[in-house]
Amino acid sequence: MVMGDPGYYGRFGFRTRDGLVLPGVPAKYFQALSFDGSSPRGEVRCHDGFDAQG
């Protein structure tokens, strides 16, 4: 999974996936790449350490 420019990451096979959500991030910028053809689904939650502000 990556969060970034679809034009850039799309060149490497990353795509938006129906049912895969990172709350607060526009769907077009949250993408995943499957290595086995499966499509992950659900709401992604990052570790609290990524919310640190300083």
BELRAZI-V295355 format. One record per pair of residues at least 12 apart in sequence whose ideal C-beta (glycine too) atoms are under 7 Angstrom apart, sorted by the first residue. I is the first residue (numbers start at 0). J is the second residue. D is the distance in Angstrom with one decimal. If there is no record, write none. Layout:
i=[I:I]
j=[J:J]
d=[D:D]
This chain:
i=[0:0:0:1:1:2:2:2:2:3:5:5:5:8:11:12:13:13:13:14:15:15:15:16:16:16:18:18:19:19:19:19:19:20:20:21:22]
j=[30:31:43:13:30:21:24:28:29:28:27:28:30:30:32:32:30:31:32:30:27:29:30:31:38:39:40:41:31:39:40:41:43:42:43:43:42]
d=[7.0:4.7:6.8:5.7:5.5:6.7:5.9:5.6:5.4:6.3:5.5:6.8:6.5:5.5:7.0:5.0:4.0:6.5:4.8:5.7:6.0:6.9:5.5:5.1:5.3:6.4:3.7:7.0:5.8:5.5:5.9:6.8:7.0:4.9:6.8:4.7:6.5]
